[in-house]
Amino acid sequence: MAGGCLARQLSLEMPQLSVCLIDGKTDFDYGVGESTVEVFDDYALRNLQLGPYLNRHHIVKHGLRFWFDSANRDLPVEEMSEQGRSHYTILNRGFQIDRSRFDRDLCRINEKNGVSVKLGCRIPTGSEIQFGDEVHTVPTTDGPLYCRYLVDA
């Protein structure tokens, strides 16, 4: 998720860059209880331009509310102390996301935006990245990649 989001941000903000995203997975799994927090909503809307996608394909998380009863557990709800939102908000939401779908869709969205996505591609165990002054050589299971910048997300 981090690598896919960064690839999206770079391709949007610096379209002149050639961005390649490699991931050892060939398919993405589900996670129970996957959700984002409010700060991700701001990032996804402003930087990633994913607002319409998230609204269409994932469930808005309206936050949690907690009520605290007395030690005897005998207070009516209106007398309990409360923490959390008591109303819905349009800005700064979180999402209950289908992580498998999100990761798969983000690969497709990135490819449409010119990012080279290589699934099932890994840096073999024991391999060494050759760091050069201008170009780095990254050994992968798909052959060497040459890059100026390298981010391990």
LODOLUM-373165 format. One line per 5 residues: number of its first residue (from 0); for each residue y, z, x negated of C-alpha. Coordinates in steps of 0.2 Angstrom, whole numbers, padded with zeros to 4 digits. Layout:
BEGIN
NUM = Y,Z,X ~ ...
END
This chain:
BEGIN
0 = 0000,0000,0000 ~ 0012,0004,-0014 ~ 0009,-0012,-0024 ~ 0010,-0022,-0008 ~ 0026,-0015,-0003
5 = 0034,-0016,-0020 ~ 0028,-0035,-0021 ~ 0037,-0038,-0004 ~ 0053,-0029,-0010 ~ 0053,-0039,-0026
10 = 0050,-0055,-0018 ~ 0064,-0052,-0005 ~ 0077,-0045,-0017 ~ 0073,-0056,-0032 ~ 0066,-0072,-0025
15 = 0068,-0081,-0042 ~ 0054,-0069,-0049 ~ 0036,-0075,-0049 ~ 0027,-0060,-0042 ~ 0008,-0057,-0044
20 = -0002,-0043,-0035 ~ -0019,-0039,-0040 ~ -0031,-0028,-0031 ~ -0049,-0024,-0035 ~ -0053,-0023,-0017
25 = -0059,-0039,-0007 ~ -0057,-0030,0010 ~ -0047,-0015,0015 ~ -0055,0000,0024 ~ -0049,0011,0038
30 = -0042,0029,0035 ~ -0043,0043,0048 ~ -0026,0049,0053 ~ -0016,0037,0042 ~ 0003,0038,0046
35 = 0019,0036,0038 ~ 0034,0048,0037 ~ 0052,0044,0043 ~ 0058,0040,0026 ~ 0046,0025,0025
40 = 0053,0019,0041 ~ 0070,0017,0033 ~ 0062,0008,0018 ~ 0051,-0003,0029 ~ 0066,-0008,0039
45 = 0080,-0010,0026 ~ 0071,-0016,0011 ~ 0054,-0023,0017 ~ 0061,-0031,0034 ~ 0045,-0025,0042
50 = 0052,-0017,0058 ~ 0047,-0031,0070 ~ 0029,-0031,0062 ~ 0027,-0012,0063 ~ 0034,-0011,0081
55 = 0022,-0025,0086 ~ 0006,-0020,0078 ~ 0007,-0001,0075 ~ 0010,0015,0085 ~ 0026,0024,0084
60 = 0023,0042,0079 ~ 0035,0053,0088 ~ 0033,0068,0077 ~ 0025,0085,0080 ~ 0031,0100,0090
65 = 0024,0117,0087 ~ 0026,0132,0098 ~ 0024,0150,0091 ~ 0017,0163,0103 ~ 0018,0182,0101
70 = 0005,0192,0092 ~ -0003,0196,0109 ~ -0002,0177,0114 ~ 0006,0181,0131 ~ 0023,0172,0130
75 = 0027,0158,0143 ~ 0031,0142,0134 ~ 0049,0143,0137 ~ 0050,0160,0128 ~ 0041,0154,0113
80 = 0050,0149,0097 ~ 0048,0130,0094 ~ 0049,0119,0079 ~ 0050,0100,0079 ~ 0058,0086,0089
85 = 0061,0089,0108 ~ 0066,0071,0111 ~ 0062,0054,0105 ~ 0073,0045,0092 ~ 0075,0026,0089
90 = 0080,0029,0070 ~ 0069,0036,0057 ~ 0052,0036,0065 ~ 0035,0037,0058 ~ 0020,0026,0062
95 = 0002,0029,0066 ~ -0004,0014,0056 ~ -0020,0005,0056 ~ -0022,0005,0037 ~ -0035,-0008,0036
100 = -0024,-0020,0046 ~ -0008,-0015,0037 ~ -0015,-0019,0020 ~ -0023,-0035,0025 ~ -0007,-0041,0035
105 = 0004,-0036,0020 ~ -0006,-0047,0008 ~ -0004,-0062,0021 ~ 0015,-0058,0023 ~ 0017,-0057,0004
110 = 0008,-0074,0001 ~ 0019,-0082,0014 ~ 0034,-0076,0004 ~ 0027,-0083,-0012 ~ 0018,-0069,-0020
115 = 0002,-0073,-0028 ~ -0011,-0061,-0021 ~ -0028,-0059,-0031 ~ -0040,-0049,-0022 ~ -0056,-0043,-0030
120 = -0047,-0044,-0047 ~ -0048,-0030,-0059 ~ -0043,-0025,-0077 ~ -0060,-0022,-0084 ~ -0064,-0004,-0090
125 = -0060,-0003,-0109 ~ -0049,-0018,-0109 ~ -0032,-0016,-0118 ~ -0016,-0024,-0112 ~ -0007,-0033,-0126
130 = 0011,-0028,-0125 ~ 0023,-0041,-0133 ~ 0042,-0042,-0135 ~ 0044,-0055,-0121 ~ 0027,-0057,-0113
135 = 0013,-0045,-0110 ~ -0005,-0051,-0109 ~ -0016,-0042,-0096 ~ -0035,-0045,-0096 ~ -0042,-0047,-0079
140 = -0059,-0052,-0071 ~ -0050,-0068,-0066 ~ -0044,-0072,-0084 ~ -0028,-0066,-0093 ~ -0012,-0064,-0084
145 = 0004,-0066,-0093 ~ 0020,-0056,-0087 ~ 0036,-0050,-0093 ~ 0035,-0034,-0082 ~ 0020,-0024,-0077
150 = 0019,-0011,-0063 ~ 0003,0000,-0060 ~ 0005,0005,-0042
END
